[in-house]
Amino acid sequence: MKTSQAETLLAILYNASMIFSIVSLTSLAIIWQHWEMTLNVCISVNCGCILYGINTFSTFMGGDIKLCHFGVYGLVPTVVIGLCLGVYHIYRCCINRGLDEPRTINYSNNRTTINGQVVVIGPKRRAPFKQWMSSAFCAALIGCLSLAHAVVMTDGFYKTCEQYKRGLVQLLGSRGREAHVIRYRLACAAIFDYMDYLQPDVNNFRRGEELNTGFALQLAIVCTWLNFVTWVVICLLCFTMAKKKLNTLGEHFCCC
């Protein structure tokens, strides 16, 4: 792959990562704010997070608010870095530097036996991008952050789902096969639909219109995993280009 092609692909990937991150954190932030007053029934701590909810004998409470803080603000570095590097590579790929200094070349035509000089002016060429190894290292760090974010989001989603299944059995007074269906057959999307319409407002706080909590959380999870995959591809691409540069130029690996 040529350097120009790699930079074009990087510009696309960085901007895709930024979009995935914004969609993920926005979806979680909306659902978090929608449920915070209802789920925050703890006395000494703030437990208004929709992730890692806990079912008790008398009510259903949310997880530690720090989990939602990480879910929303943990992707801010990804958005900032993706935006900056995306704009940088778009600038290098799409915007010309201007015209080069005029230069003359000899011209000859064998048919007419006319010889002379021609003035040629062309666009300036950009220096090839060289910081492949540092870009790969940065992508690896952001990839680790994205992986941690995706794991917390996914695990928190399923933990809340499993806990609310127990609460739903209590709320509906289900027994026997009905309880078995709720616990083992209903998908988490259906469980969150029950939560949207049946979960009482313990603090007498009106949440307003029902949101599709299950869809919003699943959208956030899908986007955060796509964000992680994007950074893996960026890291592999930068490492491949760094290795190619090492092989072609014979430079030291640490200076790629």
C-alpha positions as CSV (number, residue, x, y, z in Angstrom):
1,M,0.0,0.0,0.0
2,K,1.3,3.4,-0.9
3,T,1.7,6.1,1.7
4,S,-0.9,8.3,0.2
5,Q,-3.4,5.5,0.2
6,A,-2.6,4.7,3.8
7,E,-3.1,8.3,4.8
8,T,-6.5,8.4,3.0
9,L,-7.6,5.3,4.8
10,L,-6.4,6.7,8.1
11,A,-8.4,9.9,7.6
12,I,-11.5,7.7,7.0
13,L,-10.8,5.6,10.1
14,Y,-10.1,8.4,12.4
15,N,-13.4,10.2,11.5
16,A,-15.3,6.9,11.7
17,S,-13.9,6.4,15.2
18,M,-15.0,9.9,16.2
19,I,-18.6,9.3,14.9
20,F,-18.9,5.9,16.7
21,S,-17.7,7.5,19.9
22,I,-20.1,10.4,19.7
23,V,-23.1,8.1,19.0
24,S,-22.1,5.7,21.8
25,L,-21.6,8.4,24.5
26,T,-24.7,10.3,23.4
27,S,-26.9,7.3,23.6
28,L,-25.7,6.3,27.1
29,A,-25.9,9.9,28.3
30,I,-29.6,10.2,27.3
31,I,-30.6,7.0,29.0
32,W,-28.5,7.7,32.1
33,Q,-30.2,11.1,32.6
34,H,-33.6,9.6,31.8
35,W,-33.3,7.0,34.6
36,E,-31.0,8.6,37.1
37,M,-33.7,10.1,39.4
38,T,-35.7,6.8,39.4
39,L,-32.8,4.5,40.1
40,N,-30.9,6.7,42.6
41,V,-32.6,5.3,45.7
42,C,-29.4,4.8,47.8
43,I,-28.8,6.9,50.9
44,S,-25.1,7.5,51.2
45,V,-23.9,7.1,47.6
46,N,-25.2,8.0,44.1
47,C,-26.4,4.9,42.4
48,G,-28.3,6.4,39.5
49,C,-26.4,4.6,36.7
50,I,-28.4,2.4,34.4
51,L,-25.4,0.0,34.1
52,Y,-24.9,-2.7,36.8
53,G,-28.3,-2.2,38.3
54,I,-29.2,-4.3,41.4
55,N,-32.5,-5.8,42.4
56,T,-33.4,-5.7,46.1
57,F,-36.4,-7.0,48.0
58,S,-38.3,-3.7,47.8
59,T,-36.9,-1.8,44.8
60,F,-34.6,-1.8,41.9
61,M,-31.6,0.5,42.2
62,G,-28.9,1.5,39.7
63,G,-25.2,1.0,39.7
64,D,-22.5,3.4,40.9
65,I,-22.6,6.7,39.1
66,K,-18.9,6.5,38.4
67,L,-19.7,3.7,35.9
68,C,-21.8,6.0,33.8
69,H,-19.2,8.8,34.2
70,F,-16.7,6.4,32.6
71,G,-19.2,5.3,30.0
72,V,-19.8,8.9,28.8
73,Y,-16.5,10.7,29.5
74,G,-14.3,7.7,28.8
75,L,-14.7,8.2,25.1
76,V,-13.9,12.0,25.1
77,P,-10.2,11.3,24.4
78,T,-11.2,9.1,21.5
79,V,-13.4,11.9,20.1
80,V,-10.7,14.6,20.5
81,I,-7.8,12.5,19.1
82,G,-10.0,11.1,16.3
83,L,-11.0,14.6,15.3
84,C,-7.5,16.1,15.4
85,L,-5.8,13.3,13.5
86,G,-8.7,13.0,11.1
87,V,-8.6,16.7,10.2
88,Y,-4.8,16.5,9.9
89,H,-4.8,13.6,7.5
90,I,-7.7,15.1,5.5
91,Y,-5.6,18.2,5.1
92,R,-2.6,16.3,3.9
93,C,-4.6,14.2,1.5
94,C,-7.1,16.8,0.0
95,I,-5.5,20.2,0.2
96,N,-2.6,21.1,-2.1
97,R,0.3,23.1,-0.8
98,G,0.2,25.5,-3.8
99,L,2.4,25.8,-6.8
100,D,6.1,24.9,-7.0
101,E,8.8,27.3,-8.2
102,P,8.8,27.6,-12.0
103,R,11.5,25.4,-13.7
104,T,12.5,25.0,-17.3
105,I,13.0,21.9,-19.3
106,N,14.5,21.4,-22.7
107,Y,12.0,20.7,-25.5
108,S,12.8,19.1,-28.9
109,N,10.5,18.0,-31.7
110,N,12.1,15.6,-34.2
111,R,9.4,16.2,-36.9
112,T,9.8,20.0,-37.0
113,T,13.4,20.2,-35.8
114,I,12.4,22.8,-33.3
115,N,14.4,22.9,-30.1
116,G,13.7,25.2,-27.1
117,Q,12.8,25.4,-23.5
118,V,9.5,25.1,-21.7
119,V,8.5,26.6,-18.4
120,V,6.8,24.0,-16.1
121,I,4.9,24.9,-12.9
122,G,3.4,22.1,-10.9
123,P,1.9,21.6,-7.4
124,K,4.3,21.2,-4.5
125,R,4.7,17.7,-3.2
126,R,4.2,17.0,0.5
127,A,6.9,15.1,2.4
128,P,5.9,11.5,3.0
129,F,4.3,10.8,6.4
130,K,7.0,9.3,8.7
131,Q,5.5,9.0,12.2
132,W,4.0,5.6,11.6
133,M,5.4,4.0,14.8
134,S,4.3,6.8,17.1
135,S,0.9,6.6,15.5
136,A,0.7,2.9,16.1
137,F,1.7,3.4,19.7
138,C,-1.0,6.1,20.2
139,A,-3.6,3.8,18.5
140,A,-2.7,0.9,20.8
141,L,-3.2,3.1,23.9
142,I,-6.6,4.4,22.6
143,G,-7.5,0.9,21.6
144,C,-6.9,-0.3,25.2
145,L,-9.2,2.5,26.5
146,S,-11.8,1.6,23.9
147,L,-11.7,-2.1,24.9
148,A,-12.1,-1.3,28.6
149,H,-15.1,1.0,27.7
150,A,-16.7,-1.7,25.5
151,V,-16.3,-4.4,28.2
152,V,-17.8,-2.2,30.9
153,M,-20.7,-1.2,28.7
154,T,-21.5,-4.7,27.6
155,D,-21.1,-6.3,31.0
156,G,-23.1,-3.6,32.7
157,F,-25.9,-4.0,30.2
158,Y,-26.2,-7.7,30.8
159,K,-25.8,-7.4,34.6
160,T,-28.7,-4.9,34.7
161,C,-30.7,-7.2,32.4
162,E,-30.2,-10.2,34.6
163,Q,-31.0,-8.3,37.8
164,Y,-34.2,-6.8,36.3
165,K,-35.4,-10.2,35.3
166,R,-35.5,-11.1,39.0
167,G,-37.2,-7.9,39.8
168,L,-39.7,-8.4,37.0
169,V,-40.6,-11.8,38.4
170,Q,-41.3,-10.2,41.8
171,L,-43.2,-7.2,40.2
172,L,-45.5,-9.4,38.1
173,G,-45.8,-12.1,40.8
174,S,-44.8,-14.7,38.2
175,R,-44.6,-18.4,39.1
176,G,-43.7,-21.6,37.5
177,R,-43.2,-21.6,33.7
178,E,-44.0,-17.9,33.4
179,A,-41.1,-17.1,35.7
180,H,-38.9,-19.5,33.8
181,V,-39.8,-17.8,30.5
182,I,-38.9,-14.4,32.0
183,R,-35.6,-15.6,33.4
184,Y,-34.3,-17.7,30.6
185,R,-36.1,-17.0,27.3
186,L,-36.8,-13.3,27.1
187,A,-34.1,-11.3,25.4
188,C,-32.7,-8.3,27.2
189,A,-34.3,-5.9,24.7
190,A,-37.7,-7.2,25.8
191,I,-36.7,-7.0,29.5
192,F,-35.8,-3.3,29.0
193,D,-39.2,-2.8,27.3
194,Y,-40.8,-4.0,30.5
195,M,-38.6,-1.7,32.5
196,D,-39.6,1.3,30.4
197,Y,-43.3,0.8,31.1
198,L,-43.5,-1.0,34.4
199,Q,-40.6,0.3,36.6
200,P,-42.2,2.6,39.2
201,D,-40.8,6.0,40.0
202,V,-39.7,5.5,43.6
203,N,-38.9,9.2,44.1
204,N,-42.3,10.3,42.5
205,F,-40.2,11.8,39.7
206,R,-41.9,11.8,36.3
207,R,-39.5,10.7,33.6
208,G,-41.7,12.0,30.8
209,E,-42.3,9.9,27.7
210,E,-40.9,6.4,27.6
211,L,-37.7,5.9,25.8
212,N,-36.5,2.8,24.1
213,T,-33.9,2.0,26.7
214,G,-32.9,-1.4,25.3
215,F,-32.3,0.0,21.8
216,A,-30.4,3.0,23.0
217,L,-28.1,0.8,25.2
218,Q,-27.6,-1.7,22.4
219,L,-26.7,1.1,20.0
220,A,-24.2,2.4,22.4
221,I,-22.7,-1.0,22.8
222,V,-22.5,-1.7,19.1
223,C,-20.9,1.7,18.4
224,T,-18.3,1.3,21.2
225,W,-17.3,-2.1,19.8
226,L,-17.0,-0.7,16.3
227,N,-14.9,2.1,17.7
228,F,-12.6,-0.5,19.3
229,V,-12.3,-2.4,16.0
230,T,-11.5,0.8,14.2
231,W,-8.6,1.5,16.5
232,V,-7.3,-2.0,16.1
233,V,-7.3,-1.5,12.3
234,I,-5.6,1.9,12.7
235,C,-2.9,0.3,14.9
236,L,-2.3,-2.6,12.5
237,L,-2.2,-0.2,9.5
238,C,0.3,2.1,11.2
239,F,2.5,-0.8,12.3
240,T,2.4,-2.3,8.8
241,M,3.5,1.0,7.2
242,A,6.2,1.4,9.8
243,K,7.6,-2.1,9.1
244,K,7.4,-1.4,5.3
245,K,9.3,1.9,5.8
246,L,11.9,0.0,7.9
247,N,12.4,-2.6,5.2
248,T,12.5,-0.2,2.3
249,L,14.7,2.5,3.8
250,G,16.8,0.4,6.1
251,E,16.2,2.8,9.0
252,H,16.4,1.8,12.7
253,F,13.1,0.5,14.0
254,C,12.9,3.1,16.8
255,C,13.1,5.9,14.4
256,C,10.2,4.9,12.1
